[in-house]
């Protein structure tokens, strides 16, 4: 289930049961706990103050994970990462002068 579908389902269920939250943080915590584990692990690294913000973040994470899976399936997985790390390589052959 994609993040958008999950968010709609959660909203619908909350309306049906009439559950009221004491704070926005409580609502956000329940939403994050229901995300797929791979998305949840990445979303939890960031700070967010509202359900809307965490929803947008979860959608971004889901999109990036999907791109990685597609790149891996198509055989361009290494190309995907080499482009994203371009210019960040460390030079390992640098000699250090200790004199």
C-alpha positions in Angstrom: 0.0 0.0 0.0 1.4 3.4 -0.9 1.7 6.2 1.6 -1.2 8.2 0.1 -3.5 5.3 0.3 -2.4 4.6 3.9 -3.0 8.2 4.8 -6.5 8.2 3.3 -7.4 4.9 5.0 -6.1 6.2 8.4 -8.2 9.3 8.0 -11.3 7.4 7.1 -10.9 4.9 10.0 -10.3 7.8 12.5 -13.5 9.4 11.3 -15.5 6.1 11.6 -14.4 5.4 15.2 -14.5 9.0 16.2 -11.1 8.9 17.8 -10.0 12.3 19.2 -6.3 13.1 19.8 -5.0 15.3 22.6 -2.2 16.6 20.4 -0.9 16.7 16.9 2.1 14.8 18.1 -0.1 11.9 19.1 -1.7 11.8 15.7 1.7 12.0 14.0 3.1 9.1 16.1 0.2 6.9 15.2 0.6 7.7 11.5 4.4 7.1 11.6 3.9 3.7 13.4 1.6 2.5 10.6 4.1 3.3 7.8 6.0 0.5 6.1 9.1 -0.3 8.1 11.6 0.9 5.4 9.8 4.2 5.1 9.3 4.5 8.9 13.1 4.0 9.5 14.0 7.0 7.3 11.1 9.3 8.3 12.0 8.9 12.0 15.4 10.5 11.4 13.8 13.9 10.6 11.9 16.3 12.7 8.3 17.2 11.8 5.7 19.2 13.6 2.5 18.3 11.8 0.8 15.4 10.0 0.9 17.2 6.7 4.7 17.6 7.0 5.3 14.0 7.9 3.0 12.9 5.1 5.0 14.9 2.5 8.2 13.5 3.9 6.9 9.9 3.8 5.9 10.4 0.2 9.4 11.7 -0.7 11.0 8.8 1.1 8.7 6.3 -0.7 9.5 7.9 -4.1 13.3 7.6 -3.5 13.0 4.0 -2.3 11.0 3.2 -5.4 13.7 4.8 -7.6 16.4 2.7 -5.9 14.4 -0.5 -6.4 13.8 0.3 -10.0 17.4 1.1 -10.6 18.5 -2.1 -8.9 16.0 -4.1 -11.1 17.1 -2.5 -14.3 20.8 -3.0 -13.6 21.6 0.7 -13.4 21.9 0.5 -9.6 25.6 1.3 -9.6 24.9 4.2 -12.1 22.2 5.6 -9.8 24.6 5.8 -6.8 27.7 6.9 -8.8 25.7 9.9 -10.0 24.4 10.8 -6.6 27.9 10.6 -5.1 29.7 12.3 -8.0 32.3 14.8 -6.7 32.2 13.4 -3.2 34.9 10.7 -3.6 37.8 10.7 -1.3 41.3 10.4 -2.7 42.9 7.3 -1.1 46.2 7.6 -2.8 47.2 10.8 -1.2 50.6 10.5 0.6 51.1 12.1 3.9 54.5 13.7 4.7 55.4 13.0 8.3 58.8 14.7 8.2 
